[in-house]
Amino acid sequence: MSLNRNLQQAKSQKNDDFYTQLPDIENELKHYRQHFAGKVVYCNCDDPKISNFYKYFSLNFEALGLRKLITTCYKNQYMDLFSDHTSEKAIWLECNQGTCENGAYVPADPVVRHLGGDGDFRSPECVELLKRADIVVTNPPFSLFREYVAQLVQYGKKFLIIGNKNAITYKEVFPLIKDNRMWVGHTPMGKDLLFDLPEGIARELKATKKEGSSYRIIDGVVKGRSQSIWFTNLDHRKRHEDLILYKRYSPEEYLTYDNYDAINVDKTAEIPMDWDGAMGVPITFLDKHNPEQFEVLGFSSLWDDGFKSHTFYDDYTEMRPDGTKTGLSGQKANGYPILRGRPRKGNYLIRGEEVVYTLYRRIFIRRKGLSNTQ
Ligand SMILES: C[S@@+](CC[C@H](N)C(=O)[O-])C[C@H]1O[C@@H](n2cnc3c(N)ncnc32)[C@H](O)[C@@H]1O
């Protein structure tokens, strides 16, 4: 493995130790109460002693009307917190419905067992627990997000999980979003989610990173920052709210891409109300996506999702704004949305008289029916 990939892997594994704060869980979960009555919830990346997911569901067990809460913990990283200091085994904890005594609800004592293996969510014993669950709710390890989602899909589970915003652009994840098998949760994508950190990681971030990028200090406590959002396949109200459109299409304002049969829309709020063809919108559009109003057609990438780039730029030369060559070809622009002309700032590509430039990745969408006023 190259040094770069090693560093990348180390970085994403460090994010595996970001712990979700209770207020963030409460703020998201309050939009799904109707889904939980009579259900088995499984938190499969959660040490019950420190997980706020476990805390949330155990405290709200009765209020949500849960049937069962299962929590499994990967190894036992905090032995002094959980075990009798002699066990290195992973924990499986189960909460069941309590009883009603003299009109008062008496919660049942949680049942604690040791797992045979290390509690890996992919291990056969955890998969058996997964099969028993109706809804999986957690913040899984960032570095295993693709596999994690694939497993949920394989077993047909309902889920509400936290992942990196970039996961939207994964080849394994985007098709689920496109097909309405997974969507963004209720918390706005722009919300800065902060995470509790093990002491060592907090110390390291403080020593090596700038405040505001990878961490923030809140009331003297170092909190981890990562571009995290909620992903789910549980319905929520926001997904059915129409985006109010107010702008009208003009060819000058909404340029057509050089390489995709779609117009470019720089801001979701500026989607033209009178354009019924394909358009490229920023990824944050997903925050406003209402599947009754819009259809997702594809993503600006080289994988084939049915909405393909028809032009490639290998024989273009990349230029700096001052007109000097960077020494690179236009190959790296392939799949990105490309507009003709010179950008206001940044590099561009030329081939003879032809000049084009690259935009950020876009999601291609089209309006459905005419649910907006024209
Ligand atoms: C991002 S942290 C979140 C922890 C907790 N779910 C929360 O939200 O506070 C991911 C957790 O997954 C655990 N983990 C790492 N690899 C795992 C695996 N293969 N199977 C299950 N859990 C794993 C880590 O130990 C870590 O506790």
PDBQT file of the ligand as one rigid body, heavy atoms in Angstrom, charges set to zero:
ROOT
HETATM    1  C1  LIG A 401     -17.858   6.391  14.491  1.00  0.00    +0.000 C 
HETATM    2  S1  LIG A 401     -17.769   5.373  15.939  1.00  0.00    +0.000 S 
HETATM    3  C2  LIG A 401     -19.369   5.580  16.560  1.00  0.00    +0.000 C 
HETATM    4  C3  LIG A 401     -19.640   4.873  17.817  1.00  0.00    +0.000 C 
HETATM    5  C4  LIG A 401     -21.103   4.927  18.234  1.00  0.00    +0.000 C 
HETATM    6  N1  LIG A 401     -21.909   4.218  17.286  1.00  0.00    +0.000 N 
HETATM    7  C5  LIG A 401     -21.545   6.347  18.341  1.00  0.00    +0.000 C 
HETATM    8  O1  LIG A 401     -22.214   6.827  17.448  1.00  0.00    +0.000 OA
HETATM    9  O2  LIG A 401     -21.197   7.008  19.326  1.00  0.00    +0.000 OA
HETATM   10  C6  LIG A 401     -17.773   3.766  15.203  1.00  0.00    +0.000 C 
HETATM   11  C7  LIG A 401     -17.704   2.636  16.185  1.00  0.00    +0.000 C 
HETATM   12  O3  LIG A 401     -17.663   1.421  15.447  1.00  0.00    +0.000 OA
HETATM   13  C8  LIG A 401     -16.753   0.537  16.060  1.00  0.00    +0.000 C 
HETATM   14  N2  LIG A 401     -16.277  -0.384  15.024  1.00  0.00    +0.000 N 
HETATM   15  C9  LIG A 401     -15.154  -0.305  14.278  1.00  0.00    +0.000 A 
HETATM   16  N3  LIG A 401     -15.080  -1.351  13.439  1.00  0.00    +0.000 NA
HETATM   17  C10 LIG A 401     -16.194  -2.101  13.666  1.00  0.00    +0.000 A 
HETATM   18  C11 LIG A 401     -16.675  -3.307  13.128  1.00  0.00    +0.000 A 
HETATM   19  N4  LIG A 401     -15.990  -3.947  12.174  1.00  0.00    +0.000 N 
HETATM   20  N5  LIG A 401     -17.835  -3.802  13.592  1.00  0.00    +0.000 NA
HETATM   21  C12 LIG A 401     -18.538  -3.157  14.551  1.00  0.00    +0.000 A 
HETATM   22  N6  LIG A 401     -18.129  -1.994  15.104  1.00  0.00    +0.000 NA
HETATM   23  C13 LIG A 401     -16.970  -1.482  14.670  1.00  0.00    +0.000 A 
HETATM   24  C14 LIG A 401     -15.676   1.438  16.620  1.00  0.00    +0.000 C 
HETATM   25  O4  LIG A 401     -15.034   0.796  17.674  1.00  0.00    +0.000 OA
HETATM   26  C15 LIG A 401     -16.479   2.648  17.076  1.00  0.00    +0.000 C 
HETATM   27  O5  LIG A 401     -16.908   2.480  18.393  1.00  0.00    +0.000 OA
ENDROOT
TORSDOF 0
